[in-house]
Amino acid sequence: MIVEGVMEENKGWSRGMTILTELDSNLESLQELLRTEAWLTADQARTIKVLEQRVDRLESDLVGAITAAFYDGSEEQCAEAAQKSAELHAHEGTTEFENIIKLLMGEQWTKQEEITKRVERIRLLRSIIEVFGAKD
């Protein structure tokens, strides 16, 4: 009778240790996801800085095109060249920026879903641990 009680107690402890091990593994995975999230955020900041630099270069090119057109011909040619240059650069910059934002938001959404699933699993494991702890 005493041996059976000890064996049952050992089984409970064994199950509890298994759950704790899984919980530890899940917490490590969550930490890794959070580090990845931080890296992605830093990467997004770098990408935005690069885009800002690209916009600055495009603006500089526009000023150069306007200046060149002004010196090359009439005001009408200058205005026409400036408008074409501005439209082209604005379209390029906008398209590039939109594509990068879509890519980054997709990655962000995927990581957020993964983190949410991990958090739910951790909550479930905590509940299971509490149930086993109450039985012991």
DSSP file with accessible surface (Angstrom, degrees, kcal/mol):
  #  RESIDUE AA STRUCTURE BP1 BP2  ACC     N-H-->O    O-->H-N    N-H-->O    O-->H-N    TCO  KAPPA ALPHA  PHI   PSI    X-CA   Y-CA   Z-CA
    1    1 A M     >        0   0  184      0, 0.0     4,-1.7     0, 0.0     5,-0.1   0.000 360.0 360.0 360.0 -46.8    0.0    0.0    0.0
    2    2 A I  H  >  +     0   0  143      2,-0.2     4,-2.4     1,-0.2     5,-0.2   0.905 360.0  53.6 -66.1 -39.0    2.8    2.5    0.9
    3    3 A V  H  > S+     0   0  103      1,-0.2     4,-2.6     2,-0.2    -1,-0.2   0.912 107.3  51.0 -63.2 -41.5    4.8    1.4   -2.2
    4    4 A E  H  > S+     0   0  129      1,-0.2     4,-2.4     2,-0.2    -1,-0.2   0.905 109.9  50.1 -63.0 -41.1    1.8    2.1   -4.4
    5    5 A G  H  X S+     0   0   40     -4,-1.7     4,-2.2     2,-0.2    -1,-0.2   0.911 111.3  48.0 -62.9 -42.2    1.4    5.6   -2.9
    6    6 A V  H  X S+     0   0   74     -4,-2.4     4,-2.6     2,-0.2    -2,-0.2   0.914 111.4  50.8 -65.7 -40.4    5.0    6.3   -3.4
    7    7 A M  H  X S+     0   0  102     -4,-2.6     4,-2.2     2,-0.2    -2,-0.2   0.911 110.9  48.5 -64.6 -40.8    4.8    5.1   -7.1
    8    8 A E  H  X S+     0   0  107     -4,-2.4     4,-2.2     2,-0.2    -1,-0.2   0.909 111.4  50.2 -63.9 -41.8    1.8    7.3   -7.7
    9    9 A E  H  X S+     0   0  113     -4,-2.2     4,-2.4     1,-0.2    -2,-0.2   0.921 109.8  50.5 -63.5 -41.1    3.6   10.2   -6.2
   10   10 A N  H  X S+     0   0   96     -4,-2.6     4,-2.7     1,-0.2    -1,-0.2   0.886 108.6  52.3 -64.0 -38.2    6.6    9.6   -8.4
   11   11 A K  H  X S+     0   0  112     -4,-2.2     4,-2.7     2,-0.2     5,-0.2   0.919 109.7  49.3 -63.6 -42.2    4.4    9.4  -11.5
   12   12 A G  H  X S+     0   0    0     -4,-2.2     4,-2.5     2,-0.2    -2,-0.2   0.923 113.1  46.3 -62.4 -44.0    2.9   12.8  -10.6
   13   13 A W  H  X S+     0   0  147     -4,-2.4     4,-2.8     2,-0.2    -2,-0.2   0.899 111.6  52.2 -64.8 -40.4    6.3   14.3  -10.1
   14   14 A S  H  X S+     0   0   73     -4,-2.7     4,-2.3     2,-0.2    -2,-0.2   0.931 111.4  46.1 -62.4 -45.1    7.5   12.7  -13.3
   15   15 A R  H  X S+     0   0  109     -4,-2.7     4,-2.4     2,-0.2    -2,-0.2   0.917 113.0  50.8 -63.3 -41.7    4.5   14.2  -15.3
   16   16 A G  H  X S+     0   0   17     -4,-2.5     4,-2.6    -5,-0.2    -2,-0.2   0.918 109.9  49.0 -62.6 -41.5    5.1   17.6  -13.6
   17   17 A M  H  X S+     0   0  105     -4,-2.8     4,-2.5     2,-0.2    -1,-0.2   0.894 109.9  52.2 -65.9 -38.3    8.8   17.5  -14.5
   18   18 A T  H  X S+     0   0   73     -4,-2.3     4,-2.4     2,-0.2    -2,-0.2   0.932 111.3  46.7 -62.5 -44.4    7.9   16.7  -18.1
   19   19 A I  H  X S+     0   0   18     -4,-2.4     4,-2.8     1,-0.2    -2,-0.2   0.922 111.6  50.9 -64.7 -42.1    5.5   19.6  -18.3
   20   20 A L  H  X S+     0   0   82     -4,-2.6     4,-2.7     2,-0.2    -1,-0.2   0.902 109.2  51.4 -62.7 -38.3    8.1   21.9  -16.7
   21   21 A T  H  X S+     0   0   91     -4,-2.5     4,-2.4     2,-0.2    -2,-0.2   0.929 111.5  46.9 -64.0 -43.1   10.6   20.8  -19.3
   22   22 A E  H  X S+     0   0   74     -4,-2.4     4,-2.7     2,-0.2    -2,-0.2   0.909 111.6  51.4 -63.7 -41.6    8.2   21.5  -22.1
   23   23 A L  H  X S+     0   0   20     -4,-2.8     4,-2.7     2,-0.2    -2,-0.2   0.928 109.1  50.3 -61.8 -42.7    7.4   24.9  -20.5
   24   24 A D  H  X S+     0   0   87     -4,-2.7     4,-2.4     2,-0.2    -2,-0.2   0.926 111.0  49.2 -60.9 -44.1   11.1   25.7  -20.3
   25   25 A S  H  X S+     0   0   60     -4,-2.4     4,-2.3     1,-0.2    -2,-0.2   0.917 111.7  48.8 -62.0 -42.9   11.5   24.8  -24.0
   26   26 A N  H  X S+     0   0   13     -4,-2.7     4,-2.5     2,-0.2    -1,-0.2   0.884 109.9  51.6 -65.9 -38.2    8.5   26.9  -25.0
   27   27 A L  H  X S+     0   0   61     -4,-2.7     4,-2.6     2,-0.2    -2,-0.2   0.909 109.4  50.1 -64.9 -40.0    9.8   29.8  -23.0
   28   28 A E  H  X S+     0   0  102     -4,-2.4     4,-2.3     2,-0.2    -2,-0.2   0.916 111.0  49.6 -62.8 -41.1   13.2   29.5  -24.8
   29   29 A S  H  X S+     0   0   34     -4,-2.3     4,-2.5     2,-0.2    -2,-0.2   0.908 110.2  50.6 -63.4 -41.4   11.3   29.5  -28.1
   30   30 A L  H  X S+     0   0   27     -4,-2.5     4,-2.6     2,-0.2    -2,-0.2   0.916 109.0  51.2 -63.6 -41.4    9.4   32.6  -27.1
   31   31 A Q  H  X S+     0   0  107     -4,-2.6     4,-2.5     2,-0.2    -2,-0.2   0.918 109.9  50.0 -61.1 -41.8   12.6   34.3  -26.1
   32   32 A E  H  X S+     0   0   98     -4,-2.3     4,-2.5     1,-0.2    -2,-0.2   0.914 110.2  50.3 -63.3 -41.5   14.1   33.4  -29.5
   33   33 A L  H  X S+     0   0    9     -4,-2.5     4,-2.8     1,-0.2    -2,-0.2   0.906 110.1  50.0 -62.7 -40.8   10.9   34.8  -31.2
   34   34 A L  H  X S+     0   0   92     -4,-2.6     4,-2.4     2,-0.2    -2,-0.2   0.901 110.3  49.7 -66.0 -38.3   11.2   38.0  -29.2
   35   35 A R  H  X S+     0   0  139     -4,-2.5     4,-2.4     2,-0.2    -2,-0.2   0.918 111.8  49.0 -64.4 -40.6   14.9   38.4  -30.2
   36   36 A T  H  X S+     0   0   34     -4,-2.5     4,-2.9     2,-0.2    -2,-0.2   0.912 109.7  52.0 -63.4 -41.6   13.9   37.8  -33.8
   37   37 A E  H  X S+     0   0   26     -4,-2.8     4,-2.4     2,-0.2    -2,-0.2   0.914 109.8  49.0 -60.6 -42.7   11.1   40.4  -33.5
   38   38 A A  H  X S+     0   0   62     -4,-2.4     4,-2.4     2,-0.2    -1,-0.2   0.909 111.3  49.9 -64.3 -40.5   13.7   42.9  -32.1
   39   39 A W  H  X S+     0   0  144     -4,-2.4     4,-2.8     2,-0.2    -2,-0.2   0.924 110.4  49.9 -63.5 -43.7   16.0   42.1  -35.0
   40   40 A L  H  X S+     0   0   10     -4,-2.9     4,-2.8     2,-0.2    -2,-0.2   0.904 109.8  51.3 -61.9 -40.6   13.1   42.6  -37.5
   41   41 A T  H  X S+     0   0   70     -4,-2.4     4,-2.1     2,-0.2    -1,-0.2   0.929 112.0  46.1 -63.0 -43.4   12.3   45.9  -35.9
   42   42 A A  H  X S+     0   0   41     -4,-2.4     4,-2.3     2,-0.2    -2,-0.2   0.905 112.3  51.4 -64.5 -39.9   15.9   47.1  -36.2
   43   43 A D  H  X S+     0   0   42     -4,-2.8     4,-2.5     1,-0.2    -2,-0.2   0.902 108.3  51.7 -64.3 -39.8   16.0   45.8  -39.7
   44   44 A Q  H  X S+     0   0   36     -4,-2.8     4,-2.7     2,-0.2    -1,-0.2   0.909 108.3  51.8 -62.9 -41.0   12.8   47.8  -40.5
   45   45 A A  H  X S+     0   0   60     -4,-2.1     4,-2.3     2,-0.2    -2,-0.2   0.917 110.3  48.5 -62.4 -41.8   14.4   50.9  -39.0
   46   46 A R  H  X S+     0   0  121     -4,-2.3     4,-2.4     2,-0.2    -2,-0.2   0.913 111.3  50.4 -63.7 -41.5   17.5   50.4  -41.3
   47   47 A T  H  X S+     0   0   30     -4,-2.5     4,-2.5     1,-0.2    -2,-0.2   0.920 109.7  49.9 -63.3 -42.6   15.3   49.9  -44.3
   48   48 A I  H  X S+     0   0   67     -4,-2.7     4,-2.6     2,-0.2    -1,-0.2   0.913 109.9  51.4 -63.1 -40.4   13.3   53.1  -43.6
   49   49 A K  H  X S+     0   0  122     -4,-2.3     4,-2.3     2,-0.2    -2,-0.2   0.929 109.8  49.5 -62.8 -41.9   16.6   55.0  -43.2
   50   50 A V  H  X S+     0   0   78     -4,-2.4     4,-2.4     1,-0.2    -1,-0.2   0.915 111.0  50.1 -62.5 -41.9   17.8   53.7  -46.6
   51   51 A L  H  X S+     0   0   11     -4,-2.5     4,-2.5     2,-0.2    -1,-0.2   0.899 108.9  51.5 -63.9 -40.4   14.4   54.7  -48.1
   52   52 A E  H  X S+     0   0  113     -4,-2.6     4,-2.3     2,-0.2    -1,-0.2   0.912 110.1  49.2 -62.5 -40.7   14.8   58.2  -46.6
   53   53 A Q  H  X S+     0   0   87     -4,-2.3     4,-2.4     2,-0.2    -2,-0.2   0.901 109.6  52.4 -64.1 -39.2   18.3   58.4  -48.1
   54   54 A R  H  X S+     0   0   60     -4,-2.4     4,-2.6     2,-0.2    -2,-0.2   0.920 108.7  49.9 -62.8 -43.2   16.9   57.3  -51.5
   55   55 A V  H  X S+     0   0   63     -4,-2.5     4,-2.7     1,-0.2    -2,-0.2   0.923 109.7  51.8 -61.3 -41.6   14.2   60.0  -51.3
   56   56 A D  H  X S+     0   0   96     -4,-2.3     4,-2.3     1,-0.2    -2,-0.2   0.919 110.6  47.8 -60.8 -43.3   16.9   62.6  -50.6
   57   57 A R  H  X S+     0   0  125     -4,-2.4     4,-2.7     2,-0.2    -1,-0.2   0.909 111.2  51.0 -64.0 -41.2   18.9   61.4  -53.6
   58   58 A L  H  X S+     0   0   12     -4,-2.6     4,-2.3     2,-0.2    -2,-0.2   0.909 109.8  49.9 -63.6 -40.5   15.8   61.6  -55.8
   59   59 A E  H  X S+     0   0  111     -4,-2.7     4,-2.4     2,-0.2    -1,-0.2   0.914 110.8  49.6 -63.0 -40.9   15.1   65.1  -54.6
   60   60 A S  H  X S+     0   0   79     -4,-2.3     4,-2.5     1,-0.2    -2,-0.2   0.917 110.2  50.5 -64.0 -42.0   18.7   66.0  -55.4
   61   61 A D  H  X S+     0   0   86     -4,-2.7     4,-2.7     1,-0.2    -1,-0.2   0.890 109.1  52.6 -61.0 -40.5   18.4   64.5  -58.9
   62   62 A L  H  X S+     0   0   42     -4,-2.3     4,-2.6     2,-0.2     5,-0.2   0.933 108.8  48.4 -62.1 -46.1   15.2   66.5  -59.4
   63   63 A V  H  X S+     0   0   90     -4,-2.4     4,-2.7     1,-0.2    -2,-0.2   0.928 112.4  50.2 -60.6 -41.6   16.9   69.7  -58.5
   64   64 A G  H  X S+     0   0   40     -4,-2.5     4,-2.8     1,-0.2    -2,-0.2   0.914 110.4  48.8 -63.0 -42.2   19.7   68.8  -60.8
   65   65 A A  H  X S+     0   0   34     -4,-2.7     4,-2.6     2,-0.2    -1,-0.2   0.908 112.2  48.5 -65.1 -40.4   17.3   68.1  -63.7
   66   66 A I  H  X S+     0   0   59     -4,-2.6     4,-2.4     2,-0.2    -2,-0.2   0.939 113.1  47.7 -65.0 -43.6   15.5   71.3  -63.1
   67   67 A T  H  X S+     0   0   61     -4,-2.7     4,-2.2    -5,-0.2    -2,-0.2   0.928 112.9  48.3 -63.2 -45.2   18.7   73.3  -63.0
   68   68 A A  H  X S+     0   0   47     -4,-2.8     4,-1.9     1,-0.2    -1,-0.2   0.918 112.5  48.3 -62.9 -43.4   20.0   71.6  -66.2
   69   69 A A  H  X S+     0   0   12     -4,-2.6     4,-1.6     1,-0.2     9,-0.2   0.886 109.2  54.2 -64.4 -36.5   16.8   72.2  -68.0
   70   70 A F  H  < S+     0   0  115     -4,-2.4    -1,-0.2     1,-0.2    -2,-0.2   0.924 113.2  41.5 -63.7 -43.2   16.8   75.8  -67.0
   71   71 A Y  H  < S+     0   0  176     -4,-2.2    -1,-0.2     1,-0.2    -2,-0.2   0.768 114.8  53.3 -76.0 -24.8   20.2   76.3  -68.4
   72   72 A D  H  < S-     0   0  136     -4,-1.9     2,-0.3    -5,-0.2    -1,-0.2   0.695 119.6 -33.5 -83.5 -24.2   19.5   74.3  -71.5
   73   73 A G  S  < S-     0   0   32     -4,-1.6    -1,-0.0    -5,-0.2     0, 0.0  -0.821  85.2 -19.2-165.7-150.9   16.4   76.0  -72.7
   74   74 A S     >  -     0   0   62     -2,-0.3     4,-2.1     1,-0.1    -1,-0.2  -0.114  57.5-106.3 -76.2 170.8   13.3   77.8  -72.1
   75   75 A E  H  > S+     0   0  156      1,-0.2     4,-2.9     2,-0.2     5,-0.2   0.861 119.7  57.8 -65.2 -33.3   11.2   77.9  -69.0
   76   76 A E  H  > S+     0   0  142      2,-0.2     4,-2.6     1,-0.2    -1,-0.2   0.931 107.4  46.0 -64.5 -45.3    8.6   75.6  -70.6
   77   77 A Q  H  > S+     0   0  110      2,-0.2     4,-2.7     1,-0.2     5,-0.2   0.893 112.6  52.5 -63.0 -38.1   11.3   72.9  -71.2
   78   78 A C  H  X S+     0   0   15     -4,-2.1     4,-2.5    -9,-0.2    -2,-0.2   0.942 111.6  44.3 -62.5 -47.9   12.5   73.4  -67.7
   79   79 A A  H  X S+     0   0   60     -4,-2.9     4,-2.6     2,-0.2    -2,-0.2   0.906 114.3  50.2 -65.4 -40.3    9.0   73.0  -66.2
   80   80 A E  H  X S+     0   0   93     -4,-2.6     4,-2.6    -5,-0.2     5,-0.2   0.930 112.8  45.8 -64.4 -45.8    8.3   70.0  -68.5
   81   81 A A  H  X S+     0   0   36     -4,-2.7     4,-2.7     1,-0.2     5,-0.2   0.908 113.1  50.6 -64.0 -41.3   11.5   68.3  -67.5
   82   82 A A  H  X S+     0   0   17     -4,-2.5     4,-2.8    -5,-0.2    -2,-0.2   0.919 111.3  48.0 -63.6 -42.4   11.0   69.0  -63.9
   83   83 A Q  H  X S+     0   0  114     -4,-2.6     4,-2.8     2,-0.2     5,-0.2   0.938 113.8  46.2 -65.3 -45.8    7.4   67.6  -64.0
   84   84 A K  H  X S+     0   0  129     -4,-2.6     4,-2.6     2,-0.2     5,-0.2   0.925 115.0  47.3 -62.0 -44.3    8.5   64.4  -65.8
   85   85 A S  H  X S+     0   0   17     -4,-2.7     4,-2.9    -5,-0.2     5,-0.3   0.928 113.0  48.4 -63.4 -44.1   11.4   63.9  -63.4
   86   86 A A  H  X S+     0   0   36     -4,-2.8     4,-2.8    -5,-0.2     5,-0.3   0.924 112.5  48.3 -64.2 -43.1    9.3   64.5  -60.4
   87   87 A E  H  X S+     0   0  107     -4,-2.8     4,-2.4    -5,-0.2    -1,-0.2   0.928 114.0  46.7 -62.4 -45.3    6.6   62.1  -61.6
   88   88 A L  H  X S+     0   0   95     -4,-2.6     4,-2.6    -5,-0.2     5,-0.2   0.951 116.2  43.3 -62.6 -49.0    9.1   59.4  -62.4
   89   89 A H  H  X S+     0   0   34     -4,-2.9     4,-2.8    -5,-0.2     5,-0.2   0.897 114.0  50.7 -66.7 -39.5   11.0   59.7  -59.1
   90   90 A A  H  X S+     0   0   55     -4,-2.8     4,-2.7    -5,-0.3     5,-0.2   0.929 112.2  47.2 -64.2 -42.7    7.8   60.0  -57.1
   91   91 A H  H  X S+     0   0  126     -4,-2.4     4,-2.7    -5,-0.3     5,-0.2   0.934 114.1  47.0 -64.8 -46.1    6.4   56.9  -58.7
   92   92 A E  H  X S+     0   0   69     -4,-2.6     4,-2.5    -5,-0.2     5,-0.2   0.940 115.5  45.3 -60.0 -48.4    9.7   54.9  -58.3
   93   93 A G  H  X S+     0   0   14     -4,-2.8     4,-2.6    -5,-0.2     5,-0.2   0.924 114.6  47.5 -63.4 -43.9   10.0   56.0  -54.6
   94   94 A T  H  X S+     0   0   73     -4,-2.7     4,-2.9    -5,-0.2     5,-0.2   0.935 113.6  47.3 -64.5 -46.1    6.4   55.3  -53.8
   95   95 A T  H  X S+     0   0   47     -4,-2.7     4,-2.4    -5,-0.2     5,-0.2   0.936 114.3  46.8 -62.0 -45.9    6.4   51.9  -55.5
   96   96 A E  H  X S+     0   0   66     -4,-2.5     4,-2.2    -5,-0.2     5,-0.2   0.934 114.2  47.6 -62.9 -44.3    9.6   50.9  -53.8
   97   97 A F  H  X S+     0   0   94     -4,-2.6     4,-2.6    -5,-0.2    -2,-0.2   0.928 111.8  50.1 -64.1 -44.2    8.4   52.1  -50.4
   98   98 A E  H  X S+     0   0   95     -4,-2.9     4,-2.6     1,-0.2    -1,-0.2   0.914 110.3  50.5 -61.1 -43.2    5.0   50.3  -50.8
   99   99 A N  H  X S+     0   0   91     -4,-2.4     4,-2.2    -5,-0.2    -1,-0.2   0.919 112.3  46.1 -62.7 -42.6    6.7   47.0  -51.7
  100  100 A I  H  X S+     0   0   42     -4,-2.2     4,-2.9     2,-0.2     5,-0.2   0.927 112.2  50.4 -68.3 -42.1    9.0   47.1  -48.7
  101  101 A I  H  X S+     0   0   57     -4,-2.6     4,-2.9     1,-0.2     5,-0.2   0.927 110.5  50.1 -62.0 -43.5    6.2   48.1  -46.3
  102  102 A K  H  X S+     0   0  142     -4,-2.6     4,-2.1    -5,-0.2    -1,-0.2   0.929 112.6  47.4 -59.9 -44.0    4.1   45.2  -47.6
  103  103 A L  H  X S+     0   0  105     -4,-2.2     4,-2.2     2,-0.2    -2,-0.2   0.946 114.4  45.7 -62.4 -47.6    6.9   42.8  -47.2
  104  104 A L  H  X S+     0   0   11     -4,-2.9     4,-2.6     1,-0.2    -2,-0.2   0.897 112.3  50.5 -65.8 -39.3    7.8   44.0  -43.7
  105  105 A M  H  X S+     0   0  114     -4,-2.9     4,-2.7    -5,-0.2    -1,-0.2   0.889 109.1  52.2 -67.2 -36.9    4.1   44.0  -42.5
  106  106 A G  H  X S+     0   0   36     -4,-2.1     4,-2.3    -5,-0.2    -2,-0.2   0.930 111.8  45.6 -63.0 -44.6    3.7   40.4  -43.8
  107  107 A E  H  X S+     0   0   69     -4,-2.2     4,-2.3     1,-0.2    -2,-0.2   0.917 113.1  50.8 -63.3 -42.6    6.7   39.3  -41.8
  108  108 A Q  H  X S+     0   0   46     -4,-2.6     4,-2.4     2,-0.2    -2,-0.2   0.919 110.2  49.4 -60.8 -45.2    5.5   41.2  -38.8
  109  109 A W  H  X S+     0   0  169     -4,-2.7     4,-2.3     2,-0.2    -1,-0.2   0.922 110.9  49.8 -61.6 -44.4    2.0   39.6  -39.0
  110  110 A T  H  X S+     0   0   76     -4,-2.3     4,-2.1     1,-0.2    -1,-0.2   0.930 112.3  46.7 -62.5 -45.5    3.5   36.1  -39.3
  111  111 A K  H  X S+     0   0   51     -4,-2.3     4,-2.6     1,-0.2    -1,-0.2   0.902 110.9  52.6 -64.6 -39.8    5.8   36.6  -36.3
  112  112 A Q  H  X S+     0   0   89     -4,-2.4     4,-2.5     2,-0.2    -1,-0.2   0.916 109.0  49.4 -63.9 -41.7    2.9   38.1  -34.2
  113  113 A E  H  X S+     0   0   81     -4,-2.3     4,-2.3     2,-0.2    -1,-0.2   0.920 111.3  50.0 -62.4 -41.8    0.8   35.0  -35.0
  114  114 A E  H  X S+     0   0   66     -4,-2.1     4,-2.2     2,-0.2    -2,-0.2   0.919 111.0  48.3 -63.7 -43.1    3.6   32.7  -34.0
  115  115 A I  H  X S+     0   0   19     -4,-2.6     4,-2.6     1,-0.2     5,-0.2   0.924 110.1  52.5 -64.0 -42.3    4.1   34.6  -30.7
  116  116 A T  H  X S+     0   0   66     -4,-2.5     4,-2.3     1,-0.2    -2,-0.2   0.921 109.2  49.3 -60.9 -43.0    0.4   34.5  -30.0
  117  117 A K  H  X S+     0   0  152     -4,-2.3     4,-2.1     1,-0.2    -1,-0.2   0.912 111.6  49.4 -62.8 -41.5    0.3   30.7  -30.5
  118  118 A R  H  X S+     0   0   74     -4,-2.2     4,-2.4     2,-0.2    -2,-0.2   0.907 109.9  50.6 -65.1 -41.5    3.3   30.2  -28.2
  119  119 A V  H  X S+     0   0   42     -4,-2.6     4,-2.5     1,-0.2    -1,-0.2   0.924 109.9  50.3 -63.3 -43.0    1.8   32.3  -25.5
  120  120 A E  H  X S+     0   0  100     -4,-2.3     4,-2.2     1,-0.2    -1,-0.2   0.908 110.2  50.4 -62.1 -41.1   -1.5   30.3  -25.7
  121  121 A R  H  X S+     0   0  119     -4,-2.1     4,-2.7     2,-0.2    -1,-0.2   0.911 109.4  50.8 -64.2 -40.1    0.5   27.1  -25.4
  122  122 A I  H  X S+     0   0    7     -4,-2.4     4,-2.6     2,-0.2    -2,-0.2   0.927 109.5  50.7 -64.2 -41.2    2.4   28.4  -22.4
  123  123 A R  H  X S+     0   0  138     -4,-2.5     4,-2.2     1,-0.2    -1,-0.2   0.910 110.3  50.0 -62.3 -41.2   -0.9   29.4  -20.7
  124  124 A L  H  X S+     0   0  106     -4,-2.2     4,-2.4     2,-0.2    -2,-0.2   0.934 110.9  48.7 -62.3 -45.8   -2.3   25.9  -21.4
  125  125 A L  H  X S+     0   0    9     -4,-2.7     4,-2.7     1,-0.2    -2,-0.2   0.895 109.4  52.6 -63.7 -37.5    0.8   24.3  -19.9
  126  126 A R  H  X S+     0   0  129     -4,-2.6     4,-2.6     2,-0.2    -1,-0.2   0.915 109.0  50.3 -63.2 -40.6    0.6   26.5  -16.8
  127  127 A S  H  X S+     0   0   62     -4,-2.2     4,-2.2     2,-0.2    -2,-0.2   0.917 110.5  49.4 -63.3 -42.1   -3.0   25.4  -16.3
  128  128 A I  H  X S+     0   0   57     -4,-2.4     4,-2.7     2,-0.2     5,-0.2   0.926 110.4  50.5 -62.9 -42.8   -2.0   21.8  -16.6
  129  129 A I  H  X S+     0   0   46     -4,-2.7     4,-2.9     1,-0.2    -2,-0.2   0.919 109.3  51.3 -61.9 -41.7    0.8   22.3  -14.1
  130  130 A E  H  X S+     0   0  135     -4,-2.6     4,-2.1     2,-0.2    -1,-0.2   0.901 109.7  50.2 -62.7 -38.4   -1.7   24.0  -11.7
  131  131 A V  H  X S+     0   0   77     -4,-2.2     4,-1.7     2,-0.2    -2,-0.2   0.942 113.9  44.1 -64.9 -46.9   -4.1   21.0  -12.1
  132  132 A F  H  X S+     0   0   39     -4,-2.7     4,-1.7     1,-0.2    -2,-0.2   0.879 112.0  53.6 -66.6 -36.8   -1.3   18.5  -11.3
  133  133 A G  H  < S+     0   0   51     -4,-2.9    -1,-0.2    -5,-0.2    -2,-0.2   0.886 107.9  50.7 -64.8 -34.5    0.0   20.7   -8.5
  134  134 A A  H  < S+     0   0   89     -4,-2.1    -1,-0.2    -5,-0.2    -2,-0.2   0.856 109.3  51.2 -71.0 -33.0   -3.5   20.7   -6.9
  135  135 A K  H  <        0   0  156     -4,-1.7    -1,-0.2    -5,-0.1    -2,-0.2   0.828 360.0 360.0 -73.0 -32.5   -3.8   16.9   -7.2
  136  136 A D     <        0   0  107     -4,-1.7    -2,-0.1    -5,-0.1    -3,-0.1   0.747 360.0 360.0 -81.9 360.0   -0.4   16.3   -5.5
